[in-house]
Amino acid sequence: MTEADGDTTEAAGGRRIAVLGEMLELGDEAIEAHREVGRMVAENGVDLVVAVGGDLAKQLALSAGAAGVPDIALVGDNATASAYVESILRPGDVVLVKASRGGQL
Protein backbone atom coordinates (compact mmCIF):
# COMPACT_ATOMS: atom_id res chain seq x y z
CA MET A 1 0.00 0.00 0.00
CA THR A 2 2.81 2.43 0.71
CA GLU A 3 3.68 2.49 -2.99
CA ALA A 4 0.21 3.88 -3.69
CA ASP A 5 0.19 6.69 -1.17
CA GLY A 6 0.83 10.35 -1.97
CA ASP A 7 0.27 11.91 -5.38
CA THR A 8 -2.18 9.25 -6.56
CA THR A 9 -5.02 11.06 -4.82
CA GLU A 10 -4.71 14.42 -6.60
CA ALA A 11 -8.37 14.99 -7.41
CA ALA A 12 -9.50 17.64 -9.88
CA GLY A 13 -12.23 19.01 -7.66
CA GLY A 14 -13.70 15.58 -7.05
CA ARG A 15 -13.52 13.06 -4.27
CA ARG A 16 -10.61 10.84 -3.41
CA ILE A 17 -11.88 7.27 -3.35
CA ALA A 18 -9.81 4.25 -2.30
CA VAL A 19 -11.10 0.77 -3.14
CA LEU A 20 -8.98 -1.50 -0.99
CA GLY A 21 -9.00 -5.27 -0.86
CA GLU A 22 -7.49 -7.49 1.75
CA MET A 23 -3.75 -8.04 1.79
CA LEU A 24 -3.26 -11.78 1.86
CA GLU A 25 -0.27 -13.82 3.01
CA LEU A 26 0.61 -11.54 5.96
CA GLY A 27 0.20 -14.12 8.71
CA ASP A 28 0.31 -12.80 12.27
CA GLU A 29 0.82 -9.22 11.06
CA ALA A 30 -2.38 -9.13 9.00
CA ILE A 31 -4.70 -7.37 11.44
CA GLU A 32 -2.27 -4.60 12.36
CA ALA A 33 -1.23 -4.15 8.72
CA HIS A 34 -4.85 -3.57 7.70
CA ARG A 35 -5.34 -1.12 10.55
CA GLU A 36 -2.23 0.75 9.44
CA VAL A 37 -3.58 1.06 5.89
CA GLY A 38 -6.77 2.53 7.35
CA ARG A 39 -4.73 5.16 9.15
CA MET A 40 -2.65 5.87 6.03
CA VAL A 41 -5.64 6.58 3.82
CA ALA A 42 -6.96 9.03 6.41
CA GLU A 43 -3.59 10.79 6.54
CA ASN A 44 -3.67 11.11 2.76
CA GLY A 45 -7.04 12.84 2.67
CA VAL A 46 -9.15 10.05 1.21
CA ASP A 47 -12.84 10.95 1.22
CA LEU A 48 -14.30 7.47 0.78
CA VAL A 49 -12.89 4.03 1.51
CA VAL A 50 -14.51 1.00 -0.06
CA ALA A 51 -13.08 -1.96 1.88
CA VAL A 52 -13.50 -5.27 0.05
CA GLY A 53 -13.47 -8.62 1.81
CA GLY A 54 -14.17 -10.10 5.21
CA ASP A 55 -12.72 -9.62 8.67
CA LEU A 56 -9.48 -7.97 7.52
CA ALA A 57 -11.35 -5.50 5.33
CA LYS A 58 -13.52 -4.71 8.34
CA GLN A 59 -10.40 -3.90 10.39
CA LEU A 60 -9.21 -1.57 7.63
CA ALA A 61 -12.61 0.14 7.43
CA LEU A 62 -12.89 0.61 11.20
CA SER A 63 -9.39 2.04 11.40
CA ALA A 64 -9.98 4.42 8.49
CA GLY A 65 -13.19 5.69 10.06
CA ALA A 66 -11.56 6.15 13.46
CA ALA A 67 -8.70 8.06 11.81
CA GLY A 68 -11.04 10.50 10.10
CA VAL A 69 -12.11 9.17 6.70
CA PRO A 70 -15.61 10.67 6.36
CA ASP A 71 -17.27 7.90 4.33
CA ILE A 72 -16.72 4.16 4.61
CA ALA A 73 -18.29 1.26 2.71
CA LEU A 74 -17.61 -2.37 3.55
CA VAL A 75 -18.49 -4.87 0.83
CA GLY A 76 -17.96 -8.60 0.64
CA ASP A 77 -16.71 -9.11 -2.90
CA ASN A 78 -15.23 -7.51 -6.01
CA ALA A 79 -18.48 -7.49 -8.00
CA THR A 80 -20.30 -5.62 -5.24
CA ALA A 81 -17.42 -3.15 -4.93
CA SER A 82 -17.46 -2.50 -8.67
CA ALA A 83 -21.23 -1.97 -8.78
CA TYR A 84 -21.11 0.33 -5.75
CA VAL A 85 -18.30 2.51 -7.09
CA GLU A 86 -19.97 2.71 -10.49
CA SER A 87 -23.19 3.88 -8.85
CA ILE A 88 -21.60 6.71 -6.85
CA LEU A 89 -18.84 7.89 -9.20
CA ARG A 90 -18.99 11.54 -10.26
CA PRO A 91 -16.95 13.59 -12.75
CA GLY A 92 -13.66 14.66 -11.20
CA ASP A 93 -13.46 11.76 -8.75
CA VAL A 94 -10.15 9.94 -8.51
CA VAL A 95 -10.25 6.23 -7.67
CA LEU A 96 -7.35 4.16 -6.37
CA VAL A 97 -7.85 0.38 -6.55
CA LYS A 98 -5.37 -1.70 -4.54
CA ALA A 99 -5.22 -5.22 -3.12
CA SER A 100 -2.92 -8.19 -3.02
CA ARG A 101 -2.71 -10.26 -6.19
CA GLY A 102 -4.74 -12.97 -4.50
CA GLY A 103 -7.65 -10.56 -4.14
CA GLN A 104 -7.82 -10.13 -7.92
CA LEU A 105 -9.33 -6.69 -7.45
C-alpha positions in Angstrom: 0.0 0.0 0.0 2.8 2.4 0.7 3.7 2.5 -3.0 0.2 3.9 -3.7 0.2 6.7 -1.2 0.8 10.3 -2.0 0.3 11.9 -5.4 -2.2 9.2 -6.6 -5.0 11.1 -4.8 -4.7 14.4 -6.6 -8.4 15.0 -7.4 -9.5 17.6 -9.9 -12.2 19.0 -7.7 -13.7 15.6 -7.1 -13.5 13.1 -4.3 -10.6 10.8 -3.4 -11.9 7.3 -3.4 -9.8 4.3 -2.3 -11.1 0.8 -3.1 -9.0 -1.5 -1.0 -9.0 -5.3 -0.9 -7.5 -7.5 1.8 -3.7 -8.0 1.8 -3.3 -11.8 1.9 -0.3 -13.8 3.0 0.6 -11.5 6.0 0.2 -14.1 8.7 0.3 -12.8 12.3 0.8 -9.2 11.1 -2.4 -9.1 9.0 -4.7 -7.4 11.4 -2.3 -4.6 12.4 -1.2 -4.1 8.7 -4.9 -3.6 7.7 -5.3 -1.1 10.5 -2.2 0.8 9.4 -3.6 1.1 5.9 -6.8 2.5 7.3 -4.7 5.2 9.1 -2.6 5.9 6.0 -5.6 6.6 3.8 -7.0 9.0 6.4 -3.6 10.8 6.5 -3.7 11.1 2.8 -7.0 12.8 2.7 -9.1 10.1 1.2 -12.8 11.0 1.2 -14.3 7.5 0.8 -12.9 4.0 1.5 -14.5 1.0 -0.1 -13.1 -2.0 1.9 -13.5 -5.3 0.0 -13.5 -8.6 1.8 -14.2 -10.1 5.2 -12.7 -9.6 8.7 -9.5 -8.0 7.5 -11.4 -5.5 5.3 -13.5 -4.7 8.3 -10.4 -3.9 10.4 -9.2 -1.6 7.6 -12.6 0.1 7.4 -12.9 0.6 11.2 -9.4 2.0 11.4 -10.0 4.4 8.5 -13.2 5.7 10.1 -11.6 6.2 13.5 -8.7 8.1 11.8 -11.0 10.5 10.1 -12.1 9.2 6.7 -15.6 10.7 6.4 -17.3 7.9 4.3 -16.7 4.2 4.6 -18.3 1.3 2.7 -17.6 -2.4 3.5 -18.5 -4.9 0.8 -18.0 -8.6 0.6 -16.7 -9.1 -2.9 -15.2 -7.5 -6.0 -18.5 -7.5 -8.0 -20.3 -5.6 -5.2 -17.4 -3.1 -4.9 -17.5 -2.5 -8.7 -21.2 -2.0 -8.8 -21.1 0.3 -5.8 -18.3 2.5 -7.1 -20.0 2.7 -10.5 -23.2 3.9 -8.8 -21.6 6.7 -6.8 -18.8 7.9 -9.2 -19.0 11.5 -10.3 -16.9 13.6 -12.8 -13.7 14.7 -11.2 -13.5 11.8 -8.7 -10.2 9.9 -8.5 -10.2 6.2 -7.7 -7.3 4.2 -6.4 -7.8 0.4 -6.5 -5.4 -1.7 -4.5 -5.2 -5.2 -3.1 -2.9 -8.2 -3.0 -2.7 -10.3 -6.2 -4.7 -13.0 -4.5 -7.6 -10.6 -4.1 -7.8 -10.1 -7.9 -9.3 -6.7 -7.4 
